[in-house]
């Protein structure tokens, strides 16, 4: 029997992913005043999802699958990340955020040396297209 995750489970996993990604990416990074906008590269690990590639250069596949995350001058994070376990993860241009205590209804963005906000696993959406 095929196991289907509930949307709330996927959202909880993504919240953990975004929180972990923020800690991993910026925990030892430069302070906000010396940071510049540009491409984000590297990997993040999630207990429930596994390794997530933040840029196609990590896998050397930019010629066939050009993806990556960008830290914009306004501190927002946009683009796509890839996980072989859940597929594409979209950052930026999202809406319909979950609400609740301790959440912020915003797209992923840098806040000091942390990341706040949301990203979305495209496979967890109705049409699989991140909308």
C-alpha positions in Angstrom: 0.0 0.0 0.0 1.4 3.4 -1.0 1.9 5.8 2.0 0.8 9.3 1.3 2.0 12.1 3.7 -0.5 14.6 4.9 0.1 18.2 3.9 0.6 19.2 7.6 3.4 16.6 7.8 5.1 18.1 4.7 4.7 21.6 6.1 6.2 20.6 9.4 9.1 19.0 7.6 9.6 22.1 5.5 9.5 24.3 8.6 12.2 22.2 10.2 14.2 22.3 6.9 14.1 26.1 6.6 15.0 26.5 10.3 17.9 24.0 9.9 19.0 25.5 6.6 19.2 29.0 8.2 21.3 27.7 11.0 23.6 25.7 8.7 24.0 28.4 6.1 24.6 31.4 8.4 25.7 30.1 11.7 29.3 30.8 10.9 28.8 33.2 8.1 29.7 36.9 8.0 27.5 39.4 9.9 24.7 41.1 8.0 26.6 44.3 7.4 29.4 42.6 5.5 27.2 40.2 3.5 26.5 40.7 -0.2 23.7 39.4 -2.3 24.4 36.5 -4.7 24.2 32.8 -5.2 23.8 30.4 -2.3 25.6 27.1 -2.8 26.2 24.0 -0.7 24.1 21.4 1.0 21.7 21.2 3.9 20.6 18.1 5.8 17.2 17.2 7.1 16.4 14.3 9.3 13.2 13.6 7.4 14.2 14.5 3.8 18.0 13.8 3.7 20.5 15.9 1.7 19.3 18.9 -0.2 21.4 20.6 -2.9 21.1 24.4 -2.9 22.8 24.9 -6.3 23.3 22.9 -9.5 27.0 23.5 -9.2 27.1 21.1 -6.2 26.3 18.2 -8.6 27.9 19.6 -11.8 24.5 19.4 -13.6 24.0 23.1 -14.5 24.1 22.3 -18.2 21.0 20.0 -17.9 19.3 21.2 -14.8 20.1 24.9 -14.0 18.8 25.6 -10.4 19.9 27.4 -7.3 19.1 29.8 -4.5 19.8 33.5 -4.6 20.2 35.8 -1.6 18.8 39.1 -2.9 19.8 42.6 -1.8 16.6 42.9 0.2 17.5 39.8 2.2 14.9 37.6 0.5 15.8 34.1 -0.8 14.5 33.0 -4.1 15.0 30.1 -6.5 14.9 26.3 -6.3 16.7 23.6 -4.3 16.8 19.9 -5.1 16.3 16.7 -3.0 16.5 13.3 -4.6 13.9 12.2 -2.0 11.2 14.9 -2.4 12.2 16.7 -5.6 12.1 20.5 -6.1 11.8 23.0 -3.2 10.8 26.5 -4.1 11.9 29.6 -2.3 10.2 33.0 -2.9 7.0 34.0 -4.7 4.8 31.8 -2.4 1.5 32.5 -0.7 -1.0 30.7 1.5 1.3 30.2 4.4 0.2 28.2 7.5 -0.5 30.3 10.5 0.0 29.6 14.2 2.0 30.5 17.2 5.7 30.9 16.4 5.3 31.2 12.6 5.7 34.1 10.3 3.7 34.3 7.1 6.5 35.4 4.9 8.7 34.0 2.1 12.1 32.7 3.1 14.5 35.5 4.0 17.7 36.2 5.9 17.3 37.8 9.3 20.7 38.5 10.8 22.5 35.1 10.8 19.3 33.1 10.5 16.6 32.3 8.0 13.0 32.9 8.7 9.9 32.3 6.6 8.8 29.5 4.3 9.8 27.3 1.4 7.6 24.8 -0.4 8.2 21.3 -1.6 6.7 21.2 -5.0 5.8 17.5 -4.7 3.5 18.4 -1.7 1.3 20.7 -3.8 -1.9 19.7 -5.6 -0.4 19.8 -9.1 3.2 19.3 -8.1 4.0 22.7 -9.5 4.6 24.7 -6.3 1.5 26.8 -6.6 
